[in-house]
Amino acid sequence: MLPNSLKFIKKDNRIKLEKEISFMLEEKVQPSVAMHGGKVEFKEMDHVNGIVTVSMTGSCAGCSMSQMTLKGGVENMLLHYFPDKIRLVEAEFGEVTNPYYS
């Protein structure tokens, strides 16, 4: 459970946090995923519940390893860097186009 104080984060701080999350995805996740033809991007954040939603497209959509990438890679990294702000990471998948692992 997230601290109650998270419910009252100022809008400027929420925007800053979202930009930091997006930057981390671009710098730490996207290069590896792109080598396989996939793309992972920040979509939105539910600040009250600490849930980050990412978009997984390209080869990530339909890939049998996408949940491993999401939970073992993306979620673990974001929980490491933002432990008091994020509780869960979930994904929205785009159209299946040539999954890397099927």
C-alpha positions, -999 to +999 in steps of 0.1 A: +000+000+000+012+035-008+015+062+017-016+084+022+006+114+013+008+101-023-029+110-028-021+147-023+009+151-046+008+185-063+001+186-100+036+200-108+051+170-089+029+145-107+040+159-141+076+158-130+073+122-119+056+112-152+085+128-171+111+109-150+093+076-156+091+083-193+128+092-194+137+060-175+117+039-200+134+056-230+169+053-216+169+020-198+142-002-214+137+010-250+172+003-263+169-034-254+133-038-266+140-019-299+167-045-308+138-070-311+115-046-329+094-037-299+085-004-283+076+004-246+063+038-238+048+056-208+010+060-213-004+073-180-002+070-142-029+067-116-012+087-089-037+078-062-031+040-065+005+041-078-003+023-110+018+031-141+004+020-175+028+015-204+021+008-241+038-022-256+038-022-294+056-037-323+072-070-316+062-068-279+025-071-288+018-108-290+053-119-278+052-147-254+079-130-233+061-097-230+049-104-195+085-112-185+097-079-200+069-061-183+072-076-148+108-086-147+122-056-165+100-026-166+082-030-133+112-041-113+132-011-126+105+014-119+099+000-084+137+003-078+139+039-088+105+051-074+098+027-045+075+051-026+055+062-057+048+031-077+030+000-067+022-017-100+030-015-137+005-027-163+005-027-201-018-020-229-008-040-260-010-027-296-019-047-326+001-079-329+027-073-356+054-100-359+060-111-323+096-117-314+088-149-295+055-167-304 
